[in-house]
Amino acid sequence: MTDDDRTAHFGDRVVPEADKSGLVRQVFDSVAQRYDLMNDLMSGGVHRLWKNALMDHLAPRPGMHLLDVAGGTGDIAFRYRDRGGGRVTVCDVNEAMVGVGRDRALDAGRVEGIAWACGDAEALPVASGSVDAYTIAFGLRNVTRMDDALREARRVLRPGGRFLCLEFSHVVLPLLDRLYDRYAEAVLPRLGRWVAGDAEAYRYLVESIRRFPEQETLARHMARAGLDRPTWRNLTGGIAAIHTAWRL
């Protein structure tokens, strides 16, 4: 199969693999200015608790260097610094999202210890073995080649470094799974239209969540990418999950 023949899923659509990154970029260009507000509305603010739980797992330290991938608006980076973490490099493929995060940082006087970069999770502009921890929150399902992104995570981590992924996942409670599916289908695109002016972006969000691997499957992908001791913790019945592993 040639590169021209390869396909990928963009939500429920099958598209040429080479087109997916641009389509995802269009989604986040459209919603960047309202992205954090939409997260609050969609989750009832629960995403803040999930991100705090991610920080609990990470346990930031002053000497730690964190690479936060797909973290353009700065939510993870700011929490990391507030918890006493050292340097953080925020890398996001979407310039509009990075612009929002950088502006938020400047407005809040957060100029020390945070670097901003545009870059693809599958080809990070970061030296091999140069960071102590790698986080990606609600971004892994948007990459074109997930296995390539996982291998890149391993490449940039120092030996002993830690990988942490916070992502929407598969609900493990029988009643909650049906309620959540109905909510996502009926409410999220409407919220996207009313608040961000883009229903299709949030229809893609729903579809991408449904297509994302189950917890155990993702752990196997992590192991195949060379990330050691993969495990996960379900949040809110599996609506989201924190996946962790090490580079040994």
Stockholm file with secondary structure:
# STOCKHOLM 1.0

chainA/1-248         MTDDDRTAHFGDRVVPEADKSGLVRQVFDSVAQRYDLMNDLMSGGVHRLWKNALMDHLAPRPGMHLLDVAGGTGDIAFRYRDRGGGRVTVCDVNEAMVGVGRDRALDAGRVEGIAWACGDAEALPVASGSVDAYTIAFGLRNVTRMDDALREARRVLRPGGRFLCLEFSHVVLPLLDRLYDRYAEAVLPRLGRWVAGDAEAYRYLVESIRRFPEQETLARHMARAGLDRPTWRNLTGGIAAIHTAWRL
#=GR chainA/1-248 SS CCGGGCEEEETTEEEEHHHHHHHHHHHHHHHGGGHHHHHHHHHTTHHHHHHHHHHHHHCCCTTCCEEEETCTTCHHHHHHHHTTCCCEEEEESCHHHHHHHHHHHHHTTCCSSEEEEECBTTBCSSCTTCEEEEEEESCGGGSSCHHHHHHHHHHHEEEEEEEEEEEECCCCSHHHHHHHHHHHHHHHHHHIIIIISCHHHHHHHHHHHHHSCCHHHHHHHHHHTTCEEEEEEEEGGGTEEEEEEECC
#=GC SS_cons         CCGGGCEEEETTEEEEHHHHHHHHHHHHHHHGGGHHHHHHHHHTTHHHHHHHHHHHHHCCCTTCCEEEETCTTCHHHHHHHHTTCCCEEEEESCHHHHHHHHHHHHHTTCCSSEEEEECBTTBCSSCTTCEEEEEEESCGGGSSCHHHHHHHHHHHEEEEEEEEEEEECCCCSHHHHHHHHHHHHHHHHHHIIIIISCHHHHHHHHHHHHHSCCHHHHHHHHHHTTCEEEEEEEEGGGTEEEEEEECC
//
